[in-house]
Amino acid sequence: MKTVLKTVALVLTLIVPRAAMAADEKPITPVKLTVVLSRYQGDKKVSSLPYTLVVNANGPKTSLRMGSSVPIPSMTIKEGAPTLPMTAYQYRDIGINIDCTAASLDDGRFRFELAIEDSSVYGDDSPATKAIAQGAPSFRSFRITEQVILKDGQSREFIAATDKVNGEVTKLDVSLAVVK
């Protein structure tokens, strides 16, 4: 009888705290987050790139990686033949990286923690390319780490920033839809 009581006491000691902890946990809720990265030259929109992620609120981090590796030429001198330069290439990754976690709040809204990195190559006519070296690639980068709170169906301009080199304004818009 004592053995049975000890076993029941042990089982209750293991189960009750876990059940109480599970009652405090919020359910995982899938939500669709659309992130739109737009660039403007004055009032004219010059690009708009949408990215859609399904994020599990109260679940693990969601990550998106999309881009290319761009070759960057460099001249090197071959050993033993100093008059014959060789072209070597180093590669640089460009594109977008988005990391997102979401948590549901008690009032039906969702808190998103976003980390976004976007990089691209300036065109040949860019002031950055002309100022540094004609024909050599120049790169732009945009990084933000921030929180935003949204409810189902809500959209918001998240950030706007001006590129010091060419005056382009980068805007980031986010919108949310709960997956039914």
C-alpha positions in Angstrom: 0.0 0.0 0.0 2.9 2.4 0.8 4.4 1.7 -2.5 1.2 2.5 -4.3 0.8 5.8 -2.5 4.5 6.7 -3.2 3.9 6.0 -6.9 0.7 8.0 -7.0 2.5 10.9 -5.2 5.4 10.8 -7.7 3.0 10.7 -10.7 1.1 13.7 -9.3 4.3 15.6 -8.6 5.3 15.2 -12.3 1.9 15.7 -13.9 0.3 18.6 -12.0 3.0 21.2 -12.6 3.1 20.4 -16.3 -0.7 20.6 -16.6 -0.6 24.0 -14.8 2.2 25.2 -17.1 0.3 24.0 -20.2 -2.8 25.9 -19.1 -0.7 29.1 -19.1 0.6 28.5 -22.6 -1.1 30.3 -25.5 -2.1 28.1 -28.5 -0.1 28.3 -31.7 -2.0 30.5 -34.2 -0.9 30.7 -37.9 -0.9 34.2 -39.3 0.1 35.5 -42.7 2.4 38.5 -42.6 3.0 40.4 -45.8 6.1 42.7 -45.9 6.4 45.1 -48.8 9.7 46.9 -49.4 9.2 49.9 -51.7 11.6 52.5 -53.0 10.7 56.0 -54.1 12.6 58.7 -56.0 10.7 61.8 -54.9 7.0 60.9 -55.3 7.7 58.3 -58.0 7.7 54.6 -56.9 10.7 52.9 -58.5 10.3 49.4 -57.0 8.0 47.4 -54.8 8.9 43.9 -53.6 6.4 41.9 -51.6 7.3 39.0 -49.3 4.7 36.8 -47.6 5.4 34.6 -44.6 3.2 32.4 -42.6 4.3 32.8 -39.0 3.1 30.6 -36.1 2.2 33.0 -33.3 3.5 31.6 -30.0 5.7 29.2 -32.0 9.2 29.1 -33.4 11.0 31.8 -35.5 10.2 32.0 -39.2 13.1 32.9 -41.6 13.2 33.8 -45.3 16.4 34.0 -47.2 16.3 35.0 -50.9 19.1 36.4 -53.1 22.1 35.8 -55.2 25.9 35.8 -55.0 27.4 38.6 -57.1 31.0 38.2 -58.4 33.3 41.1 -57.7 36.4 41.1 -59.9 39.8 41.9 -58.5 43.2 42.0 -60.2 46.0 39.9 -58.8 49.5 39.3 -60.0 50.4 35.8 -60.7 53.6 34.7 -58.9 56.6 34.3 -61.1 55.0 36.4 -63.9 54.5 39.9 -62.5 53.5 41.3 -65.9 50.5 39.0 -66.4 47.7 40.1 -64.1 44.9 37.6 -63.4 41.3 38.4 -62.6 40.1 36.7 -59.5 36.6 36.9 -58.1 35.2 37.3 -54.7 31.5 36.8 -54.2 29.1 39.0 -52.1 25.6 37.8 -51.2 22.8 40.3 -52.0 19.1 39.9 -51.4 16.8 39.9 -48.5 16.8 38.1 -45.1 13.7 38.3 -42.9 13.5 36.7 -39.4 10.2 36.9 -37.6 8.7 35.7 -34.4 5.1 36.4 -33.3 3.2 36.3 -30.1 -0.6 36.6 -29.6 -1.7 39.3 -27.1 -4.7 39.0 -24.8 -6.7 41.6 -26.7 -6.6 39.8 -30.1 -3.6 41.6 -31.4 -0.2 40.1 -32.4 3.3 41.3 -31.5 5.9 40.7 -34.2 9.6 40.9 -33.8 11.1 41.6 -37.2 14.7 41.6 -38.3 15.1 42.6 -42.0 18.3 42.9 -44.0 18.1 43.9 -47.7 21.1 44.5 -50.0 21.3 45.2 -53.7 23.7 46.5 -56.3 23.5 50.1 -57.4 23.2 50.7 -61.1 26.1 52.1 -63.2 24.4 55.5 -63.3 24.3 55.7 -59.5 26.1 58.5 -57.7 27.8 55.8 -55.5 29.2 54.0 -58.5 30.4 57.3 -60.2 32.0 58.6 -57.0 34.0 55.5 -56.2 35.1 53.8 -59.4 33.4 53.7 -62.7 32.6 50.1 -63.6 33.1 48.8 -60.0 30.0 47.6 -58.2 28.6 49.6 -55.4 26.1 48.1 -52.9 23.2 49.5 -50.9 22.0 48.0 -47.6 19.0 48.4 -45.4 18.6 46.8 -42.0 15.9 47.1 -39.3 15.2 45.2 -36.1 12.0 46.3 -34.5 8.6 45.2 -33.0 5.2 45.9 -34.5 1.8 45.2 -33.1 -1.1 44.4 -35.5 -4.6 43.0 -35.4 -6.2 40.8 -38.0 -6.7 42.8 -41.3 -4.5 45.7 -40.2 -1.7 47.2 -42.4 0.8 49.8 -41.3 3.8 51.7 -42.8 6.5 50.3 -40.6 9.5 52.5 -41.4 10.7 55.0 -44.0 14.4 55.9 -44.5 16.3 58.0 -47.0 19.4 56.7 -48.8 22.2 59.3 -48.2 23.9 58.5 -51.6 21.0 58.7 -54.1 18.1 60.2 -52.1 15.8 57.3 -52.6 13.3 56.7 -49.8 12.8 53.1 -48.7 9.5 52.3 -47.1 8.5 49.1 -45.4 4.8 48.2 -45.1 3.4 45.2 -43.1 0.0 43.7 -43.1 -1.5 40.8 -41.1 -4.2 38.2 -41.8 -5.0 35.4 -39.4 -5.0 32.1 -41.3 -8.5 30.5 -40.9 
